[in-house]
Amino acid sequence: MEKLTSPKVIEGILNKYDLHFNKRYGQNFLIDENIVRKIVEAGNVHKNDTVLEIGPGIGTMTQVLAEAAGKVYSVEIDKKLIPVLAETLEDCNNVEIIQGDILKTDIPGLLRTNLQKNPLKIVANLPYYVTTPIIMGFLESELPIEQMTFMIQKEVGERLCAEPGTKAYGSLTIAAQFYAETEISFYVPAAVFMPRPKVDSIVVTLKKRAEPAIRVSDKKLFFQIVKASFLNRRKTLINGLQMNTDYSKERLLNALEKCGIAPGVRGETLTGEDFARLANTLSGE
């Protein structure tokens, strides 16, 4: 089996199938075997696991996942890559290739048989342009996901794992950590991709919580308050909430006082628990 991380092999495949790197789908193929194996290792993949891979490309990481997992489902949006995958993965009997958009694919239906038997893990080199919808979609789903391991744009990964009071901390941080324990596994330089992207990447792991980390009486209101607090980062908390919610200043000040939160602070200084107390107070008034 040829090493799909070899630039020469990649160029040979592209020429054979008359393919070009598709910017629309954010195609950047890994050319470092060690990085590929480190991602699968970070994914904590074992022989009794079912793995869902998003965007296999030419099958570089799929080959390594097939060695480690019991069953691999790889969803590829680019129709032109399906015959390539049929060739590069012909020796991988435990891999099933599905052509389609991951955001429109019936994942519960696809995995129904295996979900009853094996733990589900997701491992993917995500295209930058759809990173957030994909991650949030899985976090909000009812799928019994044990762990997700994603290689994504560095800045987005740092936002997923940020701490309060930092530049990277925001509404995405709180949403992700509401549903999962997030952790940075390692950084990936742009130089290990073909073609080389303009930004560096990062590998993050998300271990889905059995129950959300924070108790909220109205989840929709909680996320509305969080979003409103970060829409204008330079504004104080009270000004941001006034501008981006329908609550009166008086009601907001009253709720903040009850929660012991100073109205003059910025949203980035509040923890998820702080936002939960504020939302719970507003919903109970």
C-alpha positions as a Markdown table, in Angstrom:
| # | Residue | x | y | z |
|---|---|---|---|---|
| 1 | Met | 0.0 | 0.0 | 0.0 |
| 2 | Glu | 1.6 | 3.3 | -1.1 |
| 3 | Lys | 2.1 | 6.1 | 1.4 |
| 4 | Leu | -0.6 | 8.7 | 0.7 |
| 5 | Thr | 1.5 | 11.3 | 2.5 |
| 6 | Ser | 4.1 | 11.3 | -0.3 |
| 7 | Pro | 3.7 | 14.4 | -2.5 |
| 8 | Lys | 4.8 | 12.3 | -5.5 |
| 9 | Val | 2.1 | 9.8 | -4.8 |
| 10 | Ile | -0.5 | 12.6 | -4.3 |
| 11 | Glu | 0.5 | 14.2 | -7.6 |
| 12 | Gly | 0.3 | 10.8 | -9.4 |
| 13 | Ile | -3.3 | 10.3 | -8.1 |
| 14 | Leu | -4.3 | 13.8 | -9.1 |
| 15 | Asn | -2.9 | 13.3 | -12.6 |
| 16 | Lys | -4.4 | 9.8 | -13.0 |
| 17 | Tyr | -7.9 | 10.9 | -12.2 |
| 18 | Asp | -7.5 | 14.4 | -13.7 |
| 19 | Leu | -8.2 | 16.1 | -10.3 |
| 20 | His | -7.3 | 19.5 | -8.9 |
| 21 | Phe | -7.3 | 20.7 | -5.3 |
| 22 | Asn | -10.9 | 22.0 | -4.7 |
| 23 | Lys | -10.9 | 25.3 | -2.9 |
| 24 | Arg | -14.6 | 25.1 | -2.5 |
| 25 | Tyr | -14.3 | 22.1 | -0.3 |
| 26 | Gly | -11.1 | 23.3 | 1.5 |
| 27 | Gln | -9.0 | 20.5 | 0.3 |
| 28 | Asn | -5.5 | 20.4 | 1.9 |
| 29 | Phe | -3.9 | 16.9 | 2.1 |
| 30 | Leu | -1.5 | 15.9 | 4.8 |
| 31 | Ile | 2.0 | 15.0 | 3.7 |
| 32 | Asp | 3.5 | 14.0 | 7.1 |
| 33 | Glu | 2.9 | 10.4 | 8.2 |
| 34 | Asn | 3.8 | 11.2 | 11.8 |
| 35 | Ile | 1.1 | 13.8 | 12.0 |
| 36 | Val | -1.5 | 11.4 | 10.6 |
| 37 | Arg | -0.7 | 8.8 | 13.2 |
| 38 | Lys | -0.6 | 11.4 | 16.0 |
| 39 | Ile | -4.2 | 12.4 | 15.1 |
| 40 | Val | -5.4 | 8.8 | 15.2 |
| 41 | Glu | -3.6 | 8.3 | 18.5 |
| 42 | Ala | -5.2 | 11.5 | 19.9 |
| 43 | Gly | -8.5 | 10.0 | 18.8 |
| 44 | Asn | -7.9 | 7.1 | 21.2 |
| 45 | Val | -9.2 | 4.7 | 18.6 |
| 46 | His | -9.3 | 0.9 | 19.4 |
| 47 | Lys | -10.4 | -2.3 | 17.7 |
| 48 | Asn | -13.9 | -2.2 | 19.4 |
| 49 | Asp | -14.6 | 1.3 | 18.2 |
| 50 | Thr | -16.8 | 2.6 | 15.4 |
| 51 | Val | -15.2 | 5.7 | 13.8 |
| 52 | Leu | -16.9 | 8.3 | 11.7 |
| 53 | Glu | -14.5 | 10.2 | 9.5 |
| 54 | Ile | -15.5 | 13.5 | 7.8 |
| 55 | Gly | -13.7 | 14.4 | 4.6 |
| 56 | Pro | -11.3 | 11.5 | 3.9 |
| 57 | Gly | -9.9 | 13.2 | 0.8 |
| 58 | Ile | -7.7 | 10.6 | -0.9 |
| 59 | Gly | -7.9 | 8.3 | 2.2 |
| 60 | Thr | -4.6 | 9.3 | 3.9 |
| 61 | Met | -6.0 | 9.2 | 7.5 |
| 62 | Thr | -8.6 | 6.6 | 6.6 |
| 63 | Gln | -5.9 | 3.9 | 6.0 |
| 64 | Val | -4.5 | 4.5 | 9.5 |
| 65 | Leu | -8.0 | 4.6 | 11.1 |
| 66 | Ala | -8.8 | 1.3 | 9.4 |
| 67 | Glu | -5.8 | -0.3 | 11.1 |
| 68 | Ala | -6.8 | 0.9 | 14.5 |
| 69 | Ala | -10.7 | 0.7 | 14.5 |
| 70 | Gly | -13.3 | -2.0 | 14.2 |
| 71 | Lys | -15.4 | -0.1 | 11.6 |
| 72 | Val | -14.8 | 3.1 | 9.8 |
| 73 | Tyr | -17.5 | 5.2 | 8.0 |
| 74 | Ser | -16.0 | 8.0 | 5.9 |
| 75 | Val | -18.2 | 10.7 | 4.5 |
| 76 | Glu | -16.8 | 12.6 | 1.5 |
| 77 | Ile | -18.6 | 15.4 | -0.2 |
| 78 | Asp | -16.6 | 15.5 | -3.4 |
| 79 | Lys | -18.0 | 13.0 | -5.9 |
| 80 | Lys | -14.7 | 13.1 | -7.9 |
| 81 | Leu | -12.8 | 11.5 | -5.0 |
| 82 | Ile | -15.0 | 8.4 | -4.6 |
| 83 | Pro | -13.2 | 6.4 | -7.3 |
| 84 | Val | -9.9 | 7.5 | -5.8 |
| 85 | Leu | -11.0 | 6.2 | -2.4 |
| 86 | Ala | -12.2 | 2.9 | -4.0 |
| 87 | Glu | -8.6 | 2.4 | -5.2 |
| 88 | Thr | -6.6 | 3.7 | -2.1 |
| 89 | Leu | -8.8 | 1.8 | 0.4 |
| 90 | Glu | -9.4 | -1.4 | -1.6 |
| 91 | Asp | -7.5 | -3.4 | 1.0 |
| 92 | Cys | -9.4 | -1.9 | 3.9 |
| 93 | Asn | -12.3 | -4.3 | 4.4 |
| 94 | Asn | -13.7 | -2.5 | 7.4 |
| 95 | Val | -14.2 | 0.9 | 5.7 |
| 96 | Glu | -17.5 | 2.1 | 4.2 |
| 97 | Ile | -17.3 | 5.2 | 2.0 |
| 98 | Ile | -20.4 | 7.5 | 1.8 |
| 99 | Gln | -20.7 | 10.3 | -0.7 |
| 100 | Gly | -22.5 | 13.2 | 0.7 |
| 101 | Asp | -22.5 | 16.4 | 2.7 |
| 102 | Ile | -22.0 | 15.6 | 6.4 |
| 103 | Leu | -24.4 | 18.3 | 7.4 |
| 104 | Lys | -27.2 | 16.6 | 5.4 |
| 105 | Thr | -26.3 | 13.0 | 6.0 |
| 106 | Asp | -28.5 | 10.8 | 8.2 |
| 107 | Ile | -25.8 | 9.8 | 10.6 |
| 108 | Pro | -28.0 | 7.9 | 13.1 |
| 109 | Gly | -29.5 | 5.9 | 10.2 |
| 110 | Leu | -26.0 | 5.2 | 8.8 |
| 111 | Leu | -24.5 | 4.0 | 12.0 |
| 112 | Arg | -27.6 | 2.4 | 13.5 |
| 113 | Thr | -26.3 | -1.2 | 13.5 |
| 114 | Asn | -22.9 | -0.4 | 14.9 |
| 115 | Leu | -24.1 | 2.1 | 17.5 |
| 116 | Gln | -25.7 | -0.7 | 19.4 |
| 117 | Lys | -22.5 | -2.6 | 19.7 |
| 118 | Asn | -19.5 | -0.3 | 19.7 |
| 119 | Pro | -18.4 | 3.1 | 21.2 |
| 120 | Leu | -18.6 | 5.9 | 18.6 |
| 121 | Lys | -15.7 | 8.2 | 18.0 |
| 122 | Ile | -15.3 | 10.9 | 15.4 |
| 123 | Val | -11.9 | 11.8 | 13.8 |
| 124 | Ala | -11.6 | 14.3 | 11.1 |
| 125 | Asn | -9.4 | 16.9 | 9.3 |
| 126 | Leu | -12.2 | 19.4 | 9.0 |
| 127 | Pro | -12.4 | 22.0 | 6.2 |
| 128 | Tyr | -12.1 | 25.4 | 7.7 |
| 129 | Tyr | -15.2 | 26.8 | 6.1 |
| 130 | Val | -17.7 | 24.5 | 7.9 |
| 131 | Thr | -15.9 | 23.8 | 11.1 |
| 132 | Thr | -18.3 | 25.4 | 13.6 |
| 133 | Pro | -21.6 | 24.0 | 12.1 |
| 134 | Ile | -20.2 | 20.5 | 12.0 |
| 135 | Ile | -18.8 | 20.6 | 15.6 |
| 136 | Met | -21.9 | 22.2 | 17.1 |
| 137 | Gly | -24.1 | 19.9 | 15.2 |
| 138 | Phe | -22.5 | 16.8 | 16.8 |
| 139 | Leu | -22.4 | 18.4 | 20.2 |
| 140 | Glu | -26.1 | 19.2 | 20.1 |
| 141 | Ser | -27.0 | 15.8 | 18.7 |
| 142 | Glu | -28.3 | 12.8 | 20.6 |
| 143 | Leu | -25.6 | 10.5 | 19.1 |
| 144 | Pro | -23.8 | 8.5 | 21.8 |
| 145 | Ile | -20.4 | 10.0 | 20.9 |
| 146 | Glu | -17.6 | 9.1 | 23.3 |
| 147 | Gln | -14.9 | 11.4 | 21.8 |
| 148 | Met | -14.4 | 13.7 | 18.9 |
| 149 | Thr | -10.9 | 14.6 | 17.6 |
| 150 | Phe | -10.7 | 17.3 | 15.0 |
| 151 | Met | -7.9 | 19.0 | 13.1 |
| 152 | Ile | -9.1 | 22.5 | 12.5 |
| 153 | Gln | -7.8 | 26.1 | 12.1 |
| 154 | Lys | -5.6 | 27.1 | 15.0 |
| 155 | Glu | -7.7 | 30.1 | 16.0 |
| 156 | Val | -10.9 | 28.2 | 16.1 |
| 157 | Gly | -9.4 | 25.4 | 18.2 |
| 158 | Glu | -8.0 | 27.9 | 20.7 |
| 159 | Arg | -11.5 | 29.4 | 21.0 |
| 160 | Leu | -13.0 | 26.0 | 21.8 |
| 161 | Cys | -10.5 | 25.4 | 24.6 |
| 162 | Ala | -10.1 | 29.0 | 25.9 |
| 163 | Glu | -10.3 | 30.3 | 29.5 |
| 164 | Pro | -12.4 | 33.3 | 30.7 |
| 165 | Gly | -10.6 | 36.6 | 30.4 |
| 166 | Thr | -8.5 | 35.6 | 27.4 |
| 167 | Lys | -8.7 | 37.0 | 23.8 |
| 168 | Ala | -9.9 | 33.6 | 22.4 |
| 169 | Tyr | -12.7 | 33.2 | 24.9 |
| 170 | Gly | -16.2 | 33.8 | 23.5 |
| 171 | Ser | -19.6 | 32.4 | 22.9 |
| 172 | Leu | -18.2 | 29.4 | 20.9 |
| 173 | Thr | -16.1 | 28.5 | 24.0 |
| 174 | Ile | -19.1 | 28.5 | 26.3 |
| 175 | Ala | -21.2 | 26.5 | 23.8 |
| 176 | Ala | -18.6 | 23.9 | 23.3 |
| 177 | Gln | -17.7 | 23.5 | 27.0 |
| 178 | Phe | -21.4 | 23.4 | 27.9 |
| 179 | Tyr | -21.6 | 20.0 | 26.0 |
| 180 | Ala | -18.0 | 18.7 | 26.2 |
| 181 | Glu | -14.6 | 18.7 | 27.9 |
| 182 | Thr | -12.3 | 20.4 | 25.5 |
| 183 | Glu | -8.5 | 20.0 | 25.2 |
| 184 | Ile | -5.8 | 21.0 | 22.8 |
| 185 | Ser | -3.8 | 17.9 | 21.7 |
| 186 | Phe | -1.1 | 19.5 | 19.6 |
| 187 | Tyr | -0.4 | 22.1 | 17.0 |
| 188 | Val | 0.1 | 21.4 | 13.3 |
| 189 | Pro | 2.2 | 23.7 | 11.0 |
| 190 | Ala | 0.9 | 24.7 | 7.6 |
| 191 | Ala | 4.1 | 23.2 | 6.0 |
| 192 | Val | 2.7 | 19.6 | 6.4 |
| 193 | Phe | -0.1 | 20.2 | 4.0 |
| 194 | Met | -0.4 | 20.1 | 0.2 |
| 195 | Pro | -1.3 | 22.7 | -0.9 |
| 196 | Arg | 0.0 | 24.7 | 1.9 |
| 197 | Pro | -2.8 | 26.7 | 3.7 |
| 198 | Lys | -2.3 | 30.3 | 4.8 |
| 199 | Val | -2.8 | 29.5 | 8.5 |
| 200 | Asp | -1.6 | 26.8 | 11.0 |
| 201 | Ser | -3.8 | 24.1 | 12.3 |
| 202 | Ile | -4.5 | 22.5 | 15.7 |
| 203 | Val | -5.8 | 19.1 | 16.9 |
| 204 | Val | -8.4 | 19.3 | 19.6 |
| 205 | Thr | -10.3 | 16.6 | 21.5 |
| 206 | Leu | -13.8 | 17.0 | 22.8 |
| 207 | Lys | -15.2 | 14.4 | 25.2 |
| 208 | Lys | -19.0 | 14.7 | 25.3 |
| 209 | Arg | -20.5 | 15.1 | 28.7 |
| 210 | Ala | -23.3 | 12.7 | 29.8 |
| 211 | Glu | -25.0 | 15.9 | 31.1 |
| 212 | Pro | -24.3 | 19.6 | 30.3 |
| 213 | Ala | -21.7 | 21.1 | 32.6 |
| 214 | Ile | -24.1 | 23.9 | 33.7 |
| 215 | Arg | -27.7 | 23.7 | 34.9 |
| 216 | Val | -29.9 | 26.1 | 33.1 |
| 217 | Ser | -33.7 | 26.4 | 33.4 |
| 218 | Asp | -34.0 | 27.8 | 29.8 |
| 219 | Lys | -31.2 | 26.7 | 27.4 |
| 220 | Lys | -32.4 | 29.0 | 24.6 |
| 221 | Leu | -32.3 | 32.1 | 26.9 |
| 222 | Phe | -28.9 | 31.0 | 28.3 |
| 223 | Phe | -27.3 | 31.0 | 24.8 |
| 224 | Gln | -29.1 | 34.2 | 23.9 |
| 225 | Ile | -27.6 | 36.0 | 26.9 |
| 226 | Val | -24.1 | 34.5 | 26.1 |
| 227 | Lys | -24.3 | 35.6 | 22.4 |
| 228 | Ala | -25.6 | 39.1 | 23.3 |
| 229 | Ser | -22.7 | 39.6 | 25.7 |
| 230 | Phe | -20.0 | 38.9 | 23.1 |
| 231 | Leu | -21.5 | 40.6 | 20.0 |
| 232 | Asn | -19.8 | 43.9 | 21.0 |
| 233 | Arg | -16.7 | 42.8 | 22.8 |
| 234 | Arg | -15.6 | 46.4 | 23.6 |
| 235 | Lys | -18.8 | 47.2 | 25.3 |
| 236 | Thr | -19.5 | 46.7 | 29.0 |
| 237 | Leu | -21.8 | 43.8 | 29.9 |
| 238 | Ile | -24.8 | 46.0 | 30.6 |
| 239 | Asn | -24.4 | 47.9 | 27.4 |
| 240 | Gly | -24.0 | 44.7 | 25.3 |
| 241 | Leu | -27.1 | 43.1 | 26.9 |
| 242 | Gln | -29.1 | 46.3 | 26.4 |
| 243 | Met | -28.1 | 46.5 | 22.7 |
| 244 | Asn | -28.7 | 42.8 | 21.9 |
| 245 | Thr | -31.6 | 41.7 | 24.0 |
| 246 | Asp | -35.2 | 42.9 | 24.6 |
| 247 | Tyr | -34.8 | 43.4 | 28.3 |
| 248 | Ser | -34.9 | 46.9 | 29.8 |
| 249 | Lys | -31.9 | 48.4 | 31.5 |
| 250 | Glu | -33.7 | 48.3 | 34.9 |
| 251 | Arg | -34.5 | 44.6 | 34.6 |
| 252 | Leu | -31.0 | 43.8 | 33.5 |
| 253 | Leu | -29.4 | 45.8 | 36.4 |
| 254 | Asn | -31.7 | 44.1 | 38.9 |
| 255 | Ala | -30.8 | 40.7 | 37.6 |
| 256 | Leu | -27.0 | 41.5 | 37.6 |
| 257 | Glu | -27.3 | 42.8 | 41.2 |
| 258 | Lys | -29.1 | 39.6 | 42.3 |
| 259 | Cys | -26.2 | 37.5 | 40.8 |
| 260 | Gly | -23.5 | 39.7 | 42.3 |
| 261 | Ile | -22.1 | 40.6 | 38.8 |
| 262 | Ala | -20.9 | 44.1 | 38.2 |
| 263 | Pro | -22.6 | 45.7 | 35.2 |
| 264 | Gly | -19.4 | 47.5 | 34.1 |
| 265 | Val | -17.4 | 44.3 | 33.4 |
| 266 | Arg | -17.0 | 42.9 | 29.9 |
| 267 | Gly | -18.7 | 39.6 | 28.9 |
| 268 | Glu | -15.3 | 37.9 | 28.4 |
| 269 | Thr | -14.7 | 38.0 | 32.2 |
| 270 | Leu | -17.7 | 35.9 | 33.0 |
| 271 | Thr | -17.7 | 32.1 | 33.4 |
| 272 | Gly | -20.3 | 29.8 | 32.0 |
| 273 | Glu | -21.7 | 29.5 | 35.5 |
| 274 | Asp | -22.0 | 33.3 | 35.7 |
| 275 | Phe | -24.0 | 33.4 | 32.5 |
| 276 | Ala | -26.2 | 30.5 | 33.8 |
| 277 | Arg | -27.0 | 32.4 | 37.0 |
| 278 | Leu | -27.9 | 35.5 | 35.0 |
| 279 | Ala | -30.1 | 33.6 | 32.6 |
| 280 | Asn | -31.8 | 31.6 | 35.3 |
| 281 | Thr | -32.5 | 34.9 | 37.2 |
| 282 | Leu | -34.0 | 36.6 | 34.2 |
| 283 | Ser | -36.1 | 33.5 | 33.3 |
| 284 | Gly | -37.4 | 33.4 | 36.9 |
| 285 | Glu | -38.4 | 37.0 | 37.2 |
